[in-house]
Amino acid sequence: MTNPYDTASERMSVLPPSLKFKGELSAEEDLLIQGTIEGTINHTQRVTVCEEGKVKANIRAQIIKVEGAVEGDLHAERSVFVAESGNLRGNIHAPSVSLVEGSHFNGTIDMDMKKGDGETKKGGQPGSKWNK
């Protein structure tokens, strides 16, 4: 019998500190990275790189949280959060980005995510001070 409460957003995979992974990683549940990953990460939910985590990979997910070290581009459908302990070298593509004071970031940020109707989610009307 299937558990009706066991949905993708309620499950979590944990890669422990002792784990070193090389290759393409993809799944449909939240991912907590405490170890080392090199390659690509494609998840449909949340990816969290813990303080002890080290990632050399481009990451795609709904939500990406960086508390450890990441070298690669981040593509989030909803948001990217870089904590005070986070160290990110790469570009961010997300409609919402938070860089906490004390975090380390080297790259560019693209928040110009388009809605289905052609309007921008952030940035105001064309010609406004936010688009100049």
Backbone as a ProteinNet text record, in pm:
[ID]
protein_1_A
[PRIMARY]
MTNPYDTASERMSVLPPSLKFKGELSAEEDLLIQGTIEGTINHTQRVTVCEEGKVKANIRAQIIKVEGAVEGDLHAERSVFVAESGNLRGNIHAPSVSLVEGSHFNGTIDMDMKKGDGETKKGGQPGSKWNK
[TERTIARY]
84	0	88.3	53.3	130.3	91.6	191.5	168.4	125.2	2.9	-44.2	35.1	106.7	184	326.8	363.9	499.3	509.9	521.2	533.6	678.8	713.4	851.5	901	814.8	858.7	878.7	830.1	845.7	962.3	1021.1	1134.5	1263.3	1372.4	1499.8	1610.8	1703.2	1823.9	1937.2	2023	2137	2264.6	2357	2488.6	2582	2624.3	2701.4	2842.5	2908.3	3041.7	3145.2	3131.1	3228.8	3209.7	3099.5	3068.4	3130.8	3194.9	3246.3	3178.9	3110.6	3033	3081.8	3097.8	3137.1	3039.3	2976.1	2882.6	2758.8	2651.7	2524.5	2430.3	2380.3	2291.8	2155.2	2049.3	1914.9	1817	1714.6	1612.7	1493.7	1389.3	1266.5	1236.7	1335.5	1316	1420.7	1406.4	1504.3	1639.1	1747.1	1882	1963.7	2025.7	2112.8	2253.7	2345.3	2481.8	2577.3	2636.1	2737.1	2874.5	2877.1	3001.1	3051.8	3119.8	3181	3117.3	3076.8	3015.7	3085.4	3112.1	3168.2	3088.1	3034.1	2954.2	2837.6	2715.5	2594	2487.6	2403.6	2295.1	2165.7	2068.1	1936.1	1830.9	1766.7	1664.4	1536.4	1424	1296.1	1253.6	1324.9	1287.5	1399.6	1431.7	1530.6	1665.7	1773	1909.3	1976.6	2031.3	2103.7	2245.5	2342.9	2483.4	2519.8	2538	2568.2	2707.9	2737.9	2867.3	2985.6	2976.7	3088.1	3085.5	2981.7	2967.3	3057.8	3107.7	3191.6	3137.4	3097.5	3035	3104.5	3145.1	3193.3	3095.9	2987.3	2881.6	2785.3	2721.1	2607.3	2487.5	2404.8	2291.3	2161.9	2062.5	1925.9	1831.4	1744.2	1646.2	1541.3	1437.4	1337.3	1399.5	1461.9	1524.2	1665.8	1762.9	1901.9	1951.5	2004.8	2060.5	2208	2295	2438.5	2488.8	2534.1	2596.3	2744	2783.4	2921.6	2985.1	3070.4	3143.8	3084.8	3053.8	3000.8	3076.6	3122	3182.2	3100.5	3019.7	2932.7	2813.9	2739	2622.7	2499.8	2418.1	2295.5	2175.6	2083.6	1959.9	1844.1	1773.8	1663.3	1532.3	1429.7	1296.5	1235.2	1267	1206.2	1307.5	1413.9	1504.1	1640.5	1737.7	1872.1	1902.3	1956.6	1993.3	2137.2	2223.9	2362.6	2380	2405.3	2418	2551.7	2565.8	2688.8	2810.2	2793	2902.8	2924.3	2836.8	2842.3	2952.9	3007.8	3111.7	3074.2	3030.4	2982	3064.8	3120.6	3190.5	3112.7	3028.3	2946.4	2832.8	2757.4	2646.5	2516.1	2430.2	2299.2	2190.7	2099.2	1982.1	1860.3	1787.3	1671.1	1587.6	1456.1	1371.4	1391.3	1443.7	1466.7	1603.7	1686.6	1821.9	1847.6	1901.7	1939.9	2085.4	2166.6	2305.5	2319.3	2345.3	2355.5	2490	2490.9	2614.2	2715.4	2836.7	2940.8	2961.1	2862.6	2877.9	2978.2	3034.3	3130.3	3067.6	3069.5	3008.3	3093.3	3123.6	3196	3124.5	3055.5	2980.1	2879.3	2780.2	2674.6	2540.1	2443.4	2308.3	2212.2	2129.4	2026	1890.8	1814.6	1682.5	1571.8	1605.4	1508.7	1435.8	1365.6	1289.2	1155	1113.3	989.6	870.4	756.9	629.9	578.2	479.2	418.3	357	312.1	246	344.5	474.5	573.6	617.4	550.7	592.8	707.7	791.8	899.6	846.1	897.9	856.3	913	1034.6	1098.8	1140.2	1151.4	1207	1110.4	982.2	889.4	855.2	797.5	753.8	873.6	865	972.7	996.7	1124.5	1161.1	1163.7	1126.4	1130.5	1275	1297.6	1433	1494.4	1414.6	1467	1521.2	1485.3	1531.1	1644.7	1692.8	1798.6	1934.4
-118.4	0	124.5	223	345.5	442.8	507.6	607.6	737.4	789	911.3	1034.7	1026.5	1140.7	1138.9	1035.8	1021.3	1084.3	1215.6	1286.4	1325.8	1364.5	1401.4	1513.7	1611.6	1726	1690.5	1572.6	1533.1	1436.7	1386.2	1295.8	1375.9	1322.7	1390.7	1288.4	1317.1	1236.9	1311.9	1238.8	1299.5	1234.6	1318.1	1269.7	1305.2	1207.2	1233.4	1285.4	1341.4	1399.7	1303.3	1175.1	1076.9	1041.3	1085.2	1048.1	1144.2	1087.5	1165.1	1110	1198.4	1157.6	1233.4	1161.9	1223.5	1177.3	1272.8	1237.5	1324	1270.8	1342.2	1289	1379.1	1342.6	1405.7	1325.1	1379.9	1300.7	1371	1307.1	1400.1	1349.2	1426.3	1454.8	1441.7	1478	1581.5	1638.6	1734	1663.8	1740.1	1685.3	1767.9	1701.2	1764	1713.7	1804.3	1765.5	1802	1700.6	1720.2	1675.8	1599.7	1546.6	1630	1561.7	1626.9	1574.5	1667.9	1631.2	1706.6	1634.5	1695.5	1644.6	1736.3	1696.1	1789.3	1733.5	1813.7	1762.6	1855.8	1821.6	1876.9	1788.8	1827.5	1770.8	1857.7	1813.9	1891.2	1829.1	1896.7	1969.2	1949.2	2011.5	2102.5	2095.6	2181.6	2110.7	2188.1	2138.8	2228.8	2167.1	2240.8	2187.9	2278.4	2243.4	2287.4	2190.2	2219	2279.3	2332	2397	2309.4	2180.5	2090.4	2041.6	2076.1	2032	2107.7	2034.3	2092.9	2044.9	2140.5	2106	2179.2	2101.5	2158.1	2108.3	2181.5	2136.6	2250.8	2245.5	2331.2	2265.9	2347.5	2295.5	2353.4	2266.3	2306.9	2249.6	2336.8	2292.5	2401.3	2371.5	2472	2578.4	2531.1	2618.4	2567.4	2658.7	2621.4	2702.6	2633	2698.7	2660.9	2762.4	2739.7	2781.2	2682	2706.6	2670.3	2589.1	2543.8	2606.9	2530.1	2580.1	2523.9	2614.1	2573.4	2646.9	2569.9	2626.6	2576.2	2664.7	2628.1	2722	2713.6	2800	2741	2829.1	2788.1	2835.7	2744.1	2775	2730.2	2826.8	2794.2	2846	2763.2	2803.9	2905.3	2893.8	2982.8	3075.1	3021.6	3110.3	3047.6	3137.5	3099.3	3177.3	3107.1	3168	3130.2	3230.3	3205.1	3252.9	3158.5	3187	3254	3302.2	3368.2	3277.5	3149	3052.4	3009.3	3054.1	3011.6	3077.5	3000.4	3049.1	3001.8	3094.7	3061.1	3129.8	3048.8	3099.7	3049.5	3135.3	3097.2	3194.5	3177.3	3267	3214.6	3308.1	3274	3316.8	3224.1	3252.6	3212	3310.6	3282.6	3408.8	3394.1	3512.2	3579.6	3505.9	3561.3	3516.4	3613	3582.3	3653.5	3579.2	3637.8	3604.4	3709.5	3693.9	3754.4	3670.5	3717.8	3787.2	3895.2	3966.1	3868.3	3870.7	3778.6	3661.6	3638	3530.1	3574.4	3476.8	3505.3	3467.7	3562.6	3539.6	3604	3527.6	3579.2	3528.3	3617.3	3578.8	3686.1	3648.4	3741.9	3687.9	3778.9	3741.5	3783.5	3689.5	3718	3686.4	3790.9	3774.1	3806.4	3820.9	3858.6	3735	3668	3549.1	3596	3539.2	3582.1	3498.5	3568.3	3499.5	3449.1	3367.1	3314.5	3422.4	3534	3638.9	3742.9	3719.5	3810.5	3921.2	3939	4041	3988.3	4079.2	4035.2	4022.3	3926.6	3909.6	4020.9	4064	4170.7	4277.6	4400.1	4501.9	4608.1	4596.6	4704	4709.8	4822	4844.5	4877.5	4847.6	4887.2	5037	5073.3	5214.3	5266	5185	5230.1	5235.4	5295.2	5306.5	5170.7	5065.4	4931.8	4862.3	4908.5	4845.1	4921.4	5027.5	5108.8	5068.7
0	0	0	-80.2	-91.6	18.5	77.5	180.8	114.3	140	74.5	117.2	228.6	277.8	226.9	154.1	104.4	-33.7	-37.2	-164.5	-184.9	-306.9	-338.4	-249.7	-219.2	-139.5	7.3	50.9	191.3	211	102.2	111.8	97.4	152.7	142.5	127.2	35.2	20.8	88	158.3	226.3	174.8	127	88.6	203.3	285.2	406.8	378.4	480.6	463.7	404.6	431	382.2	234.9	172.9	35.4	-64.6	-169.2	-281.8	-406	-479.9	-596.8	-718.7	-832.3	-959	-1065.8	-1136.2	-1242.3	-1240.8	-1300.7	-1308.4	-1201.9	-1118.4	-1008.8	-1032.8	-1028.9	-1045.7	-959.8	-911.2	-827.9	-814.5	-749.4	-732	-586	-498.5	-359.1	-319	-201.1	-150.6	-136.6	-155.5	-146.1	-49.1	46.7	145.7	119.5	80.9	45	157.7	218.2	321.6	271.4	163	107.3	-9	-103.5	-218.4	-346.6	-434.8	-562.5	-674.3	-784.1	-904	-1022.9	-1103.1	-1218.8	-1241.5	-1247.2	-1262.6	-1165.8	-1120.3	-1028.5	-1087.5	-1112.4	-1162.9	-1069.3	-992.3	-897.3	-920.1	-889.6	-906.4	-779.4	-670.5	-543.2	-493.4	-364.8	-299.6	-291	-317	-298.6	-195.9	-90.1	13.6	21	4.1	21.6	162.7	252.7	393.5	407.4	527.4	552.9	515.8	542.8	512.3	367	291.5	153.2	57.8	-43.8	-148.4	-282	-367.3	-494.7	-608.9	-710.7	-837.5	-942.1	-960.1	-1050.1	-1078.6	-1195.1	-1221.8	-1154.1	-1089.2	-1013.9	-1069.4	-1093.5	-1132	-1028.7	-974	-874.8	-856.9	-780.3	-746.3	-656.2	-548.5	-448	-423.9	-418.1	-391.9	-273.9	-173.1	-54.9	-44.8	-34.7	-27.3	110.6	187.1	317.4	313.7	214.6	198.7	76	5.8	-110	-239.2	-332.9	-462.9	-572.4	-672.4	-791.8	-909.8	-967.3	-1078.5	-1085.9	-1193.6	-1213.1	-1145.6	-1087.6	-1020.5	-1101.4	-1131.5	-1203	-1114.5	-1054.2	-963.9	-1020.9	-1013.8	-1058.8	-962.4	-833.1	-733.4	-667	-603.6	-531	-504.2	-481.4	-438.3	-311.4	-212.3	-84.9	-55.2	-34.4	3	146.2	237.4	380.4	410.4	532.3	576	557.5	577.5	563.7	418.3	326.8	187.1	107.1	13.2	-77.6	-217.6	-302.2	-435.5	-542	-634.7	-752.9	-874	-929	-1043.3	-1060.5	-1165.1	-1197.6	-1140.4	-1102.5	-1046.6	-1144.2	-1174.9	-1257.6	-1175.5	-1120.5	-1036	-1021.3	-1001.8	-983.3	-847.6	-749.5	-615.8	-566	-522.3	-476	-344.5	-246.5	-117.3	-89.3	-71.6	-31.9	107	205.4	342.8	362.3	440.7	470.2	529	476	520.5	425.8	336.8	238.5	132.1	60.2	-46.1	-179.3	-275.7	-405.2	-513.3	-619	-733.6	-858.1	-928.3	-1047.1	-1082	-1160.5	-1198.5	-1152	-1144.1	-1105	-1214.9	-1259.6	-1359.4	-1295.8	-1263.5	-1203.1	-1302.8	-1428.6	-1531.2	-1582.7	-1493.3	-1528.7	-1583	-1694.3	-1759.6	-1714.6	-1697.6	-1673.6	-1807.2	-1803.2	-1925.6	-2012.4	-1952.1	-2029.9	-2083.5	-2065.6	-2121.8	-2028.3	-1913.9	-1819.3	-1735.9	-1684.6	-1596.9	-1455	-1380.7	-1241.6	-1155	-1185	-1110.6	-1211.2	-1166.5	-1253.6	-1300.4	-1273.8	-1306.1	-1454.1	-1494.2	-1631.9	-1720.6	-1850.8	-1942.7	-1932.9	-1927.6	-1918.3	-1774.5	-1676.7	-1537.8	-1489.7	-1374.7	-1321.2	-1294.2	-1277	-1247.1	-1370.6	-1488.5	-1611.5	-1679.5	-1619.4	-1681.9	-1632.3
[MASK]
++++++++++++++++++++++++++++++++++++++++++++++++++++++++++++++++++++++++++++++++++++++++++++++++++++++++++++++++++++++++++++++++++++

